[in-house]
Amino acid sequence: SRRLLYVAAMSAARTKTWKDFYQTQRNKGLSTTAALVVLARKLMRVAFSLFKRHVMFNARLAAAKA
């Protein structure tokens, strides 16, 4: 559900992999909530892509493309 994605984004925003992406959104002038929603959507796209391609998550690759 959307709520779970939002909670996952709150957690991800504190990690080394996704912190810069979150801060970039905040620096663009987005509110905290809006930046977390953008991050939640990004996480969902990454998860769907991993599922579709049957591959494991690679944090270095995700950080480079974020």
Buried (B, 14 or more C-beta within 10 A) or exposed (E): EEEEBBEBBBEBBEEEBBBEBBEBBBEEEBEEEEBBBBBBEBBBEBEEEBEEEEEEEEEEEBBEEB
